[in-house]
Amino acid sequence: MAKRMKPSPRSAVIVGTDAVSPLGTDLAVQWNRLCAGESGIGPLTRFAVDDAFPVKVAGQVPKFDPAPFPFLSPRKMALWPSPIFPHALLVAHRALLASGIEIDPVLAAKTAVTFSSAVGGQDAVLEADRRMIADHKLPPPYANPNSCINMVGGKISVLTGATGPILSTITACATGLTSVIVGAMLIADGSADVAICGAADFCLVAPIVAGFATMNGAFQDKPGADPASPAEASRPFSSHRRGFVVSEGAGVVILAAKEFADAHGIAIRAAIAGWAMTSDAHHYVAPHFPTVTRCIAESIAHAGISPREIASVNAHAASTKVGDQVEFEALQAVFGNRIPPVTANKSMIGHAMGASSAIETIFAVEAMDCGILPPTINYRPDPQIDVDCAAEGARALDQPFVLKNAFGFGGANACVVLRGMDR
């Protein structure tokens, strides 16, 4: 067994979380629906879809009432039409409240923001382009700021008063988890005592969704077959998987140095026990077995534990033919014939691009707290993927260590080992 790493005072711990996803805008509601195996996937209604449009289903975040939040008033948000902004600000605000941390002028300088987005507010630029073509009007002055990917972190900085390090960790679909890793790094080297991490993506925009379809990534019904129920479209690890369901969402993970949390009496929910990042240097979208395997193995080694101590895996599991197969083979290479139980949250929330791994990390923390492994729905066994994904329903399971995987376009891999605080 590997030598167990003892938490250092500068170890990063999770002290607050919040998320919005297709399962809802209240975290408790989302968690209960996830455990119940309820899907948040439905018909695509964000824009008009005709019979020729290739994608018909999506994971859409329900509307929420902004009235209780003065910073989300129509006047405050008038220049920020992209939905990444209100949702990012909402989850950041609520996660800080949940943590009990108040960012005063002293703490502000030691509070980092690594919150980012994989896609950003491209919808604002597309709308400006349509306006130029249809009405011959120049773009409004807010179009470009809405499309700056780092602006979502900047808005969170303005909201919270955080004046420590700020950067955007853009690694495609691994963005949310990479944000957490970079936040942990800033805490470990003393650059920050607190880090606001996570991601928001709302890319249900016609050319983006259609683009995923033309590259055979997004779910489409099998030609000639009856249309699938939207709730049954996302099928990770399943023999009949047909690509990911394009989704939207936002998730925030508030990290703190363990010494800071202890000194201020802040409740700790979990710890970042280990992490790793690798680059495939192989293909622009297809995952690469050697570097995915190394990322998983190095994150476990960094935690100072052996693979057999991992109790469960919160998988990337986008529901693509190649991606799910490579992830399984990598798990098999690391764990042998003792792959821990695996859960694939995307079976119920779809693929919210960079936000997915942030939301799924939050669900993994909830799973550790509650001792419950959420199910993977829509599963039909694939003879080439021998994995226990709790297809029968939510399962009681003690999870002292959980592995979270995230893999993004461009060959960006990120893995984190979470540790329960009673360990």
Secondary structure, 3 states (H helix, E strand, C coil): CCCCCCCCCCCEEEEEEEEEECCECCHHHHHHHHHCCCCCEEECCCCCCCCCCCCCEEECCCCCCCCCCHHHCHHHHCCCCCCHHHHHHHHHHHHHHHHCCCCCHHHHCCEEECCECCCCCHHHHHHHHHHHHHHCCCCCCCHHHHHCCCHHHHHHHHHHCCCCCECCCCCHHHHHHHHHHHHHHHHHCCCCCEEEEEEEEECCCHHHHHHHHHCCCECCCCCCCCCCCHHHCCCCCCCCCCCECEEEEEEEEEEEEHHHHHHCCCCCCEEEEEEEEEECCCCCCCCCHHHHHHHHHHHHHHCCCCHHHCCEEECCCCCCHHHHHHHHHHHHHHHCCCCCCEECCHHHHCECCHHHHHHHHHHHHHHHHHCEECCCCCCCCECCECCCCCCCCCEECCCCEEEEEEEECCCEEEEEEEECCCC
